[in-house]
């Protein structure tokens, strides 16, 4: 007996500890907190940050091409076979001078060049890199907006799943209470066995609906936890305080105008088009020569024959590729075609944005109408259940009619809850399409 009491005490303590651990894992989640954590832990945004650094490095690389080029080289050569040396000079070499024995050579050079004129390669190369850098930054902002909308969508799914559990649990309690009352009536011979089975069947169906709702809630929680960088098993309790709808919305034209001014993908495409236009001039620069200021230092040592020191040189170097006369034209055409492609993409993007705004705007208006209809349906379903239940109590309606009326109450309550949550998501989609989604 003593052993059993000790075991019971230990198990009770462990039960409290485990319960406390689960309770500690529960987390009330606001929309703002979900957005902040998801933005912080988004793998997509981290990848975009790396792309921005790459684009910035490309600008720096293009700018550094203005700096001088310098190089140092040195060589040592061993000559295993005695070379034949014939010194040409204007003097008479019949004096019978002896040719030195050369078997090694050492020399070193230091060269430097500073570009003075490149036909525009440096200027347009830097401009193009800067335009692309701006495009990458704007792409990151656009992706941040998409991540934001994705988080809102995930929060809405979590909220809908949580509300479904609450409503179904309430309905299940009511159904189980009804089954208990009907079972007592059936025992006393006041109810047909078939009616009791109908009530029990409905209760079983509600239990299955609750299991589905709990499964959906767990999946929605896992999705949110992964997005926010939290442990997968963290229990989330959504806070609906941040899901309020606006009292009114702007006109369709105002949203379209806002999109042209605020959509980051439109601005990014515009900068890419500027970079492509700059690349046309960059291709044309091949028609021109490159001019550079050059300088160097040479030192050489051939033992027993020649030593060179302090051979400093400075001058102007000109470089021109004759093949550019027939190759550059193709490069220019390719650059022009790229501009045309980006112009077409720009027009398609504008069309798609207008379509997205119109779709979201119309969906919002329809969503408002749905809520009005569903709210009226909730009142109608509740009144229908009240009347049907009274009729059943007075033997004027069947139990089947009562059960059907009860199901209608649950369905209308779920519909109005989901419609309000979906309308909030639709509104945010409208803001995202217009480029003004911010939290």
Order of alpha helices (4+ residues) and beta strands (2+ residues): alpha-beta-alpha-alpha-beta-beta-alpha-alpha-beta-alpha-alpha-beta-beta-alpha-alpha
